Amino acid sequence: MSLNQILLIGRAGNDPEMRYTPSGTPVTNFSLAVNNNRRDQNGEWTEETEWFRVTAWERQAESVNQYLAKGRRVFVDGRLSTRQYTSSSGEARTSLEVRAFKIVFLDSPSGESSGAGAPPESQSYSAGPSAPSGQQAPAANNPSEDVEELPW
């Protein structure tokens, strides 16, 4: 048995970007900054920031695109992966990527803590379309296959 799950709370580093796969599935990406405060060797407090690329699919992608904006706090529950690539300057780089299963907005659109007027919690990630009551949902396309078709 194995488990790959990551829980993050941070701030959106950019406004989300929504695209559609060739089969019409919505996909939204945004960067997430997660800060960590620690003492350095001199006892001074320093802040370190880890950056993650977050991908949301289907209905959750639409909610993220509608409600999330740069600087807003968000909780992300997902699966972590790394991707190696070469930057435009020719440097080898590694990207930390999270495929979101669940996203919860922690601030209202004005940036205040969640409360009255805040958008609803994002829906949990669903791997396929919903089926009418009593019927089994059709087999879903594997979203990871669609990723290869997107122009990142």
Backbone as numpy.savetxt, mean C-alpha at the origin, in Angstrom:
# Nx Ny Nz CAx CAy CAz Cx Cy Cz
5.04 -24.77 7.16 4.20 -23.60 7.16 5.09 -22.36 7.16
4.66 -21.32 6.48 5.41 -20.07 6.47 4.45 -18.90 6.52
4.97 -17.74 6.88 4.15 -16.54 7.01 4.95 -15.36 6.52
4.36 -14.53 5.69 4.95 -13.29 5.24 3.90 -12.21 5.44
3.99 -11.49 6.55 3.03 -10.43 6.86 3.77 -9.27 7.48
3.40 -8.07 7.06 4.01 -6.86 7.62 2.90 -5.90 8.00
3.04 -5.28 9.16 2.10 -4.28 9.65 2.86 -2.97 9.75
2.35 -1.93 9.12 3.03 -0.64 9.09 2.07 0.49 9.42
2.56 1.50 10.12 1.84 2.76 10.29 2.81 3.84 9.86
2.37 4.67 8.94 3.24 5.73 8.45 2.43 6.78 7.72
3.14 7.61 6.99 2.50 8.68 6.22 2.75 8.46 4.73
1.73 8.75 3.94 1.85 8.63 2.49 2.89 9.63 2.02
3.86 9.15 1.26 4.93 10.01 0.76 4.57 10.72 -0.53
3.48 10.31 -1.14 3.01 10.94 -2.36 1.51 10.66 -2.51
0.86 11.39 -3.41 -0.53 11.08 -3.72 -0.56 9.75 -4.45
-1.59 8.94 -4.21 -1.65 7.63 -4.88 -1.82 7.78 -6.39
-1.33 6.76 -7.09 -1.47 6.71 -8.55 -2.25 5.45 -8.90
-3.41 5.61 -9.55 -4.21 4.45 -9.92 -4.07 4.19 -11.41
-3.90 2.91 -11.73 -3.84 2.44 -13.12 -4.77 1.25 -13.24
-4.91 0.76 -14.44 -5.73 -0.42 -14.68 -4.89 -1.44 -15.44
-5.03 -2.71 -15.06 -4.37 -3.77 -15.81 -5.08 -3.91 -17.16
-4.50 -4.59 -18.11 -5.18 -4.80 -19.40 -6.54 -5.48 -19.25
-6.72 -6.26 -18.18 -8.02 -6.91 -17.97 -9.01 -6.00 -17.23
-8.59 -4.76 -16.89 -9.49 -3.79 -16.28 -9.47 -3.74 -14.76
-8.56 -4.45 -14.12 -8.46 -4.46 -12.65 -7.75 -3.20 -12.18
-8.37 -2.42 -11.26 -7.70 -1.24 -10.74 -6.55 -1.60 -9.80
-5.44 -0.86 -9.94 -4.25 -1.04 -9.11 -3.79 0.36 -8.70
-3.58 0.56 -7.39 -3.11 1.86 -6.91 -1.81 1.68 -6.15
-0.85 2.56 -6.43 0.46 2.54 -5.77 0.67 3.86 -5.04
1.37 3.78 -3.91 1.82 4.98 -3.21 3.03 4.61 -2.37
3.81 5.61 -1.99 4.95 5.36 -1.12 4.53 5.64 0.32
5.12 4.89 1.24 4.79 5.02 2.66 6.08 5.26 3.44
6.12 6.34 4.21 7.27 6.66 5.06 6.96 6.23 6.48
7.82 5.37 7.03 7.67 4.90 8.41 8.88 5.39 9.19
8.62 6.21 10.21 9.70 6.82 10.99 10.01 5.99 12.23
11.29 5.99 12.60 11.74 5.30 13.80 12.68 6.25 14.55
12.37 6.55 15.81 13.23 7.39 16.64 14.11 6.50 17.49
15.40 6.85 17.54 16.35 6.09 18.36 17.47 7.01 18.79
18.19 6.56 19.79 19.36 7.32 20.26 20.59 6.89 19.46
21.40 7.88 19.07 22.64 7.56 18.37 23.76 7.29 19.38
24.98 7.14 18.92 26.11 6.81 19.79 26.38 7.89 20.83
25.99 9.13 20.54 26.22 10.25 21.47 25.03 10.46 22.41
24.02 9.61 22.33 22.84 9.76 23.17 21.82 10.73 22.63
22.05 11.29 21.44 21.11 12.22 20.81 20.02 11.43 20.09
18.80 11.97 20.15 17.69 11.33 19.44 17.81 11.63 17.96
17.68 10.60 17.14 17.68 10.77 15.69 16.45 10.07 15.13
16.01 10.54 13.99 14.86 9.94 13.34 15.32 9.31 12.03
14.98 8.03 11.86 15.29 7.32 10.62 13.97 7.05 9.91
14.01 7.11 8.60 12.81 6.86 7.82 13.05 5.69 6.88
12.15 4.71 6.93 12.15 3.60 5.97 11.04 3.87 4.96
11.31 3.65 3.69 10.33 3.86 2.63 9.86 2.53 2.07
8.56 2.42 1.86 7.95 1.23 1.29 7.07 1.65 0.12
7.03 0.82 -0.90 6.11 1.02 -2.02 4.91 0.10 -1.74
3.72 0.68 -1.67 2.52 -0.07 -1.33 1.63 -0.19 -2.57
1.10 -1.39 -2.79 0.20 -1.65 -3.91 -1.12 -2.18 -3.36
-2.21 -1.55 -3.79 -3.56 -2.00 -3.42 -4.29 -2.40 -4.70
-5.17 -3.38 -4.59 -5.88 -3.92 -5.76 -7.38 -3.78 -5.61
-8.07 -3.77 -6.73 -9.51 -3.84 -6.86 -10.23 -2.72 -6.09
-11.28 -3.04 -5.32 -12.05 -2.01 -4.62 -11.19 -1.21 -3.65
-10.25 -1.88 -3.01 -9.36 -1.19 -2.08 -8.52 -0.16 -2.84
-8.09 -0.48 -4.05 -7.32 0.45 -4.88 -8.14 1.70 -5.16
-9.42 1.53 -5.42 -10.30 2.68 -5.69 -10.46 3.54 -4.44
-10.63 2.92 -3.26 -10.77 3.68 -2.02 -9.49 4.46 -1.70
-8.35 3.81 -1.85 -7.08 4.47 -1.59 -6.91 5.66 -2.52
-7.22 5.47 -3.79 -7.09 6.56 -4.76 -8.01 7.73 -4.40
-9.19 7.43 -3.87 -10.17 8.47 -3.55 -9.83 9.20 -2.24
-9.40 8.49 -1.20 -9.28 9.08 0.13 -7.87 9.41 0.59
-6.86 8.73 0.07 -5.50 8.94 0.57 -4.84 10.10 -0.16
-4.06 10.89 0.57 -3.30 11.99 -0.01 -1.94 12.06 0.69
-1.00 12.70 0.03 0.35 12.85 0.58 0.27 13.41 2.00
1.03 12.79 2.91 1.11 13.27 4.29 0.10 12.66 5.24
-0.93 11.98 4.74 -1.94 11.38 5.61 -1.41 10.10 6.23
-1.76 9.88 7.52 -1.35 8.67 8.23 -2.24 7.51 7.81
-1.61 6.33 7.69 -2.33 5.15 7.23 -1.72 3.90 7.86
-2.56 2.92 8.14 -2.14 1.60 8.61 -2.22 0.66 7.42
-1.17 -0.13 7.21 -1.13 -1.09 6.11 -0.80 -2.47 6.66
-1.60 -3.45 6.28 -1.36 -4.86 6.59 -1.16 -5.55 5.25
-0.01 -6.17 5.06 0.23 -6.79 3.76 1.38 -7.77 3.77
1.82 -8.11 2.57 2.91 -9.06 2.35 4.11 -8.29 1.81
5.28 -8.52 2.39 6.50 -7.81 2.02 7.27 -8.57 0.96
7.81 -7.82 0.01 8.72 -8.39 -0.98 9.77 -7.34 -1.32
10.86 -7.77 -1.90 11.90 -6.85 -2.35 12.05 -6.97 -3.85
12.47 -5.88 -4.46 12.68 -5.88 -5.90 14.01 -5.20 -6.17
14.85 -5.83 -6.96 16.13 -5.27 -7.37 15.93 -4.57 -8.71
16.52 -3.38 -8.85 16.43 -2.67 -10.12 17.64 -1.77 -10.27
17.82 -1.23 -11.45 18.91 -0.31 -11.73 18.31 1.07 -11.93
18.81 2.05 -11.18 18.30 3.42 -11.27 18.71 4.04 -12.61
18.13 5.19 -12.92 18.45 5.86 -14.18 19.92 6.28 -14.23
20.55 6.42 -13.05 21.98 6.77 -13.01 22.88 5.53 -13.05
22.27 4.33 -13.18 23.03 3.10 -13.30 23.36 2.41 -11.99
22.83 2.92 -10.87 23.10 2.32 -9.57 22.15 1.15 -9.29
22.67 0.09 -8.69 21.83 -1.03 -8.27 21.06 -0.61 -7.03
19.76 -0.81 -7.02 18.91 -0.42 -5.90 17.99 -1.55 -5.51
17.48 -1.46 -4.28 16.50 -2.41 -3.77 15.28 -1.64 -3.31
14.11 -2.11 -3.66 12.86 -1.48 -3.26 12.10 -2.43 -2.34
11.61 -1.91 -1.20 10.75 -2.70 -0.31 9.31 -2.48 -0.76
8.64 -3.54 -1.12 7.28 -3.44 -1.65 6.31 -4.23 -0.79
5.13 -3.66 -0.61 4.10 -4.28 0.20 2.84 -4.44 -0.65
2.35 -5.64 -0.74 1.06 -5.90 -1.37 0.03 -5.84 -0.26
-0.79 -4.81 -0.26 -1.71 -4.55 0.84 -2.89 -5.51 0.84
-3.17 -6.08 2.01 -4.38 -6.86 2.22 -5.45 -5.97 2.83
-5.00 -5.03 3.68 -5.93 -4.14 4.36 -5.25 -2.80 4.57
-6.00 -1.72 4.32 -5.51 -0.37 4.54 -6.56 0.37 5.35
-6.10 1.04 6.42 -7.00 1.81 7.28 -6.50 3.24 7.31
-7.37 4.19 7.02 -7.02 5.61 7.06 -7.07 6.08 8.51
-6.00 6.69 9.00 -5.92 7.10 10.40 -6.19 8.58 10.59
-6.15 9.37 9.54 -6.44 10.80 9.61 -7.68 11.12 8.80
-8.32 12.21 9.15 -9.42 12.71 8.32 -8.79 13.39 7.10
-9.58 13.72 6.09 -9.01 14.38 4.91 -8.27 15.67 5.25
-8.61 16.33 6.37 -7.93 17.56 6.74 -6.62 17.27 7.47
-6.32 15.98 7.74 -5.07 15.60 8.38 -5.17 15.42 9.88
-6.38 15.60 10.45 -6.56 15.42 11.88 -6.79 13.95 12.19
-6.68 13.58 13.48 -6.92 12.20 13.88 -8.32 11.78 13.48
-8.48 10.49 13.21 -9.75 9.94 12.77 -10.88 10.28 13.73
-12.01 10.57 13.20 -13.18 10.90 14.00 -14.34 11.14 13.07
-15.27 11.99 13.47 -16.43 12.29 12.63 -15.95 12.87 11.31
-16.55 12.44 10.23 -16.21 12.96 8.92 -15.05 12.24 8.26
-14.42 11.31 8.96 -13.31 10.57 8.37 -13.86 9.56 7.38
-13.11 9.23 6.33 -13.59 8.24 5.37 -13.69 6.88 6.03
-14.52 6.00 5.48 -14.64 4.66 6.06 -13.35 3.89 5.93
-13.19 2.89 6.80 -12.03 2.01 6.73 -12.05 1.31 5.38
-10.87 1.15 4.78 -10.79 0.43 3.51 -11.24 -1.01 3.69
-11.75 -1.56 2.64 -12.16 -2.96 2.68 -10.94 -3.85 2.70
-11.04 -5.01 3.32 -9.96 -5.97 3.27 -9.78 -6.42 1.83
-8.55 -6.75 1.48 -8.26 -7.20 0.13 -9.02 -8.47 -0.17
-9.64 -8.52 -1.33 -10.34 -9.71 -1.78 -9.71 -10.15 -3.09
-9.36 -11.41 -3.17 -8.63 -11.90 -4.34 -9.48 -12.01 -5.60
-10.78 -11.93 -5.49 -11.60 -12.08 -6.68 -12.91 -11.34 -6.56
-13.68 -11.32 -7.64 -14.95 -10.62 -7.61 -15.95 -11.30 -6.69
-16.87 -10.53 -6.15 -17.89 -11.08 -5.28 -18.92 -11.84 -6.11
-19.47 -12.87 -5.53 -20.49 -13.66 -6.21 -21.82 -13.42 -5.53
-22.93 -13.52 -6.26 -24.23 -13.40 -5.63 -24.38 -14.44 -4.52
-25.19 -14.13 -3.55 -25.39 -15.02 -2.40 -25.73 -16.43 -2.85
-25.05 -17.41 -2.25 -25.32 -18.81 -2.56 -24.52 -19.33 -3.74
-23.80 -18.46 -4.46 -23.01 -18.92 -5.59 -21.54 -18.77 -5.27
-20.74 -19.61 -5.87 -19.31 -19.54 -5.67 -18.72 -18.50 -6.64
-17.78 -17.70 -6.15 -17.15 -16.69 -6.99 -16.31 -17.37 -8.05
-16.27 -16.81 -9.27 -15.42 -17.38 -10.30 -13.96 -17.25 -9.91
-13.12 -18.08 -10.48 -11.69 -18.03 -10.18 -11.16 -16.66 -10.56
-10.38 -16.07 -9.68 -9.84 -14.73 -9.91 -8.56 -14.81 -10.72
-8.31 -13.75 -11.48 -7.02 -13.63 -12.14 -5.97 -13.46 -11.05
-4.80 -13.97 -11.28 -3.72 -13.79 -10.31 -3.16 -12.38 -10.50
-3.40 -11.45 -9.54 -2.93 -10.08 -9.70 -1.44 -9.97 -9.91
-0.65 -10.90 -9.38 0.79 -10.81 -9.56 1.17 -11.00 -11.03
0.35 -11.74 -11.78 0.61 -11.88 -13.21 0.37 -10.55 -13.92
-0.66 -9.80 -13.48 -0.98 -8.53 -14.10 0.09 -7.48 -13.83
0.83 -7.60 -12.74 1.85 -6.62 -12.41 2.88 -6.53 -13.53
3.22 -7.66 -14.11 4.23 -7.66 -15.17 3.77 -6.82 -16.36
2.46 -6.66 -16.53 1.96 -5.92 -17.67 1.91 -4.42 -17.43
2.08 -3.98 -16.18 2.01 -2.57 -15.87 3.34 -1.89 -16.18
3.29 -0.66 -16.70 4.54 0.07 -17.03 5.11 0.77 -15.82
5.80 0.09 -14.94 6.39 0.73 -13.76 7.55 1.50 -14.18
